[in-house]
Amino acid sequence: MQLGRTDQRIAGNIAGLVAAGKTGLEIAAEYAETVGGAGEIFTLAVTAFAQGLAVEFTLAAGLGSPPGRKGLSGALAWTEPRVIEPQVRHWLESREEGLRLLGLVALSHHRSDPGAMLAGFLADPAPEVRSRAARLAFELGRVDLAGHLSDLADGDVWPLLGLARFGKGAGPLYDHAAMAEAPLAALALDAALIAAPDQARERLGAMLRLPATRALAMSRAGVTGDLSVTGWLWQQLDQEADVESAQYALFDLYPLDPDLCSDLAQQPLSVEAWLKAHANDPPHLSLRRKRLDVLRAGFRDRAAPLPDWRRARAYPAWS
């Protein structure tokens, strides 16, 4: 609900800038130049895309820094595909690495399939472009590109995610997640547990024994839906270092509204009694839950595009 209302406020502010024409664009550009954060670049880019003006200036302002690129990415996700389609087509054919990458980002956000072009991007000379192309293949369910992903499966998590989704094995994903501070380790572990739950106990057990990966492993103990770990997780709530991770896992197993947990502090109950008391409560619709549901659906239907789990438009705030 709150995310929906925030989106409404953002939409209202941007509509005002767009309606102001050149003046609105100048205001957005001034903030982008003086502040330069992701939010300012986002506002400038959305305003420029909506007006069809100053697109090249917007790119120059955003491509030069990580916050700027994040802002541009958000703007592409926000803007309707029909508005940016001509620009995206131009970017995909560009000789500039940053523009090709931006084109793939737009396709990724809107789950648009470039067809045969995607295989070419998987062989792009720029590593970042290849990685984003692998991510797009994973998101679109391009099973036909599994062979290309195998050639890229050397440390980059996105080819590994695609191969696991396309039935080529989840072992490398588990290995990636087990490396301390690995990029996107949490996503890798979620996907590995969904793809190969039969390996869960052995793999999570090994990670739990290492201080560097214990918190991540414990937080994912509920992904497979194995209720036999409930009692063990409950015991970890007594350990200060493990409380947050154990709670995370319990909410994967029992998706209840966190506010319901307040009664435990007032009147301690057994696990069985507490679960029985809340057996008929509606599930808590967290973004975490939506993300897991999307991953599970994707691994069931390998050739279907993954829905964007961040687009939770069922809430009243979007009506």
NORLINFEN-V252784 format. One record per residue. N is the residue number from 1. PSI is psi in whole degrees, 0 to 359 (* if undefined). Layout:
N|PSI, N|PSI
//
This chain:
1|310, 2|322, 3|321, 4|317, 5|324, 6|316, 7|321, 8|319, 9|318, 10|315, 11|320, 12|317, 13|318, 14|323, 15|323, 16|318, 17|319, 18|317, 19|333, 20|355, 21|227, 22|322, 23|317, 24|319, 25|320, 26|321, 27|313, 28|320, 29|323, 30|315, 31|322, 32|323, 33|319, 34|325, 35|309, 36|16, 37|173, 38|320, 39|320, 40|319, 41|321, 42|311, 43|316, 44|315, 45|315, 46|318, 47|316, 48|316, 49|318, 50|326, 51|347, 52|28, 53|155, 54|34, 55|318, 56|322, 57|319, 58|317, 59|317, 60|323, 61|330, 62|329, 63|347, 64|354, 65|154, 66|315, 67|323, 68|318, 69|325, 70|318, 71|318, 72|319, 73|314, 74|322, 75|322, 76|323, 77|324, 78|322, 79|139, 80|140, 81|322, 82|332, 83|321, 84|357, 85|313, 86|320, 87|317, 88|318, 89|319, 90|317, 91|318, 92|333, 93|4, 94|154, 95|349, 96|127, 97|315, 98|323, 99|321, 100|318, 101|316, 102|322, 103|318, 104|324, 105|316, 106|315, 107|320, 108|313, 109|323, 110|8, 111|46, 112|131, 113|120, 114|5, 115|225, 116|340, 117|331, 118|324, 119|322, 120|321, 121|334, 122|345, 123|17, 124|145, 125|340, 126|121, 127|321, 128|325, 129|317, 130|317, 131|317, 132|326, 133|321, 134|321, 135|317, 136|320, 137|319, 138|313, 139|326, 140|347, 141|38, 142|77, 143|330, 144|345, 145|13, 146|322, 147|320, 148|322, 149|326, 150|326, 151|341, 152|355, 153|70, 154|73, 155|339, 156|130, 157|331, 158|316, 159|324, 160|320, 161|317, 162|315, 163|320, 164|317, 165|326, 166|15, 167|23, 168|12, 169|140, 170|0, 171|312, 172|329, 173|316, 174|317, 175|319, 176|315, 177|332, 178|351, 179|126, 180|131, 181|29, 182|143, 183|133, 184|36, 185|323, 186|315, 187|318, 188|317, 189|319, 190|310, 191|320, 192|319, 193|326, 194|320, 195|323, 196|70, 197|340, 198|340, 199|359, 200|310, 201|314, 202|314, 203|314, 204|323, 205|317, 206|320, 207|327, 208|334, 209|351, 210|126, 211|324, 212|335, 213|3, 214|313, 215|315, 216|314, 217|316, 218|321, 219|340, 220|12, 221|343, 222|0, 223|321, 224|350, 225|15, 226|103, 227|348, 228|345, 229|358, 230|310, 231|317, 232|316, 233|321, 234|322, 235|327, 236|344, 237|342, 238|350, 239|116, 240|321, 241|341, 242|357, 243|308, 244|316, 245|319, 246|319, 247|318, 248|313, 249|321, 250|324, 251|339, 252|324, 253|319, 254|89, 255|72, 256|160, 257|126, 258|333, 259|337, 260|341, 261|347, 262|334, 263|340, 264|325, 265|328, 266|325, 267|92, 268|136, 269|164, 270|158, 271|315, 272|316, 273|319, 274|316, 275|322, 276|321, 277|331, 278|20, 279|329, 280|8, 281|146, 282|150, 283|149, 284|118, 285|73, 286|159, 287|329, 288|315, 289|318, 290|320, 291|316, 292|319, 293|321, 294|316, 295|316, 296|317, 297|321, 298|324, 299|340, 300|317, 301|91, 302|332, 303|6, 304|143, 305|142, 306|130, 307|155, 308|109, 309|342, 310|348, 311|83, 312|64, 313|12, 314|348, 315|148, 316|332, 317|341, 318|358, 319|*
//
